[in-house]
Amino acid sequence: MKALSILPLAAFALLLPTLTFAQDVKTVYRPEVHGTIAALPPTAIVPGTRTVKQPPTPQQVIDRNYRWANAYRVAPRVNYPAVAMRERAIAKAQAQLRRSS
């Protein structure tokens, strides 16, 4: 009986380092290797190569938030605060559109 309780503990102790290491590894599928998984080394971040993202236009904000609000409305349990937040974002973007045109 004691051996049966020690067996899962030993298996866990042997697999623990593998499981903790596997959480940080990126994996890719390579068909030429026939079902094995190749681990890629982490890419180095080169300092000074930041890209500047342009803020979305008011029309893009309206389109995106309109889709999100509809998705929240048709869900089985309506998330009313999320719908209200999206509607406020739509109203703010529409006001920006009226001011700019």
LUMROTOR-508365 format. One record per residue (C-alpha): residue in one letter; z, x, y. Coordinates in steps of 0.5 Angstrom, whole numbers, padded with zeros to 4 digits, always signed. Layout:
BEGIN
AZXY/...
END
This chain:
BEGIN
M+0000+0000+0000/K+0002+0006+0005/A-0005+0009+0003/L-0009+0003+0005/S-0005+0002+0012/I-0007+0010+0013/L-0014+0009+0012/P-0016+0005+0018/L-0012+0010+0022/A-0015+0016+0020/A-0022+0013+0021/F-0020+0011+0028/A-0018+0018+0029/L-0024+0021+0027/L-0028+0016+0031/L-0025+0016+0037/P-0028+0023+0040/T-0035+0020+0038/L-0034+0013+0042/T-0031+0016+0048/F-0037+0021+0049/A-0042+0016+0047/Q-0040+0012+0053/D-0042+0017+0058/V-0049+0019+0055/K-0056+0016+0057/T-0060+0014+0051/V-0067+0013+0050/Y-0072+0010+0045/R-0077+0015+0043/P-0082+0013+0038/E-0085+0019+0035/V-0078+0021+0033/H-0078+0015+0028/G-0071+0011+0030/T-0067+0017+0032/I-0064+0016+0039/A-0065+0022+0044/A-0059+0024+0049/L-0062+0026+0056/P-0057+0031+0060/P-0055+0027+0066/T-0060+0029+0072/A-0057+0033+0078/I-0057+0030+0085/V-0060+0034+0090/P-0057+0033+0097/G-0061+0031+0103/T-0066+0027+0099/R-0063+0020+0101/T-0068+0015+0102/V-0067+0010+0108/K-0068+0003+0106/Q-0070-0002+0111/P-0066-0008+0112/P-0070-0015+0109/T-0073-0019+0114/P-0070-0026+0115/Q-0076-0029+0111/Q-0074-0025+0105/V-0067-0027+0106/I-0068-0034+0106/D-0072-0034+0100/R-0067-0030+0096/N-0061-0034+0098/Y-0065-0040+0097/R-0066-0038+0090/W-0059-0036+0089/A-0056-0043+0092/N-0061-0047+0087/A-0059-0043+0081/Y-0051-0044+0083/R-0053-0052+0084/V-0056-0053+0077/A-0051-0049+0073/P-0046-0053+0069/R-0041-0052+0073/V-0043-0052+0081/N-0040-0046+0084/Y-0039-0049+0091/P-0036-0043+0095/A-0042-0039+0093/V-0047-0045+0095/A-0044-0045+0102/M-0044-0038+0103/R-0052-0038+0101/E-0053-0044+0106/R-0049-0040+0111/A-0054-0034+0110/I-0060-0038+0110/A-0058-0041+0117/K-0056-0035+0120/A-0063-0032+0118/Q-0066-0038+0120/A-0063-0037+0127/Q-0066-0030+0127/L-0073-0033+0126/R-0072-0038+0131/R-0070-0033+0136/S-0075-0028+0134/S-0081-0033+0135/
END
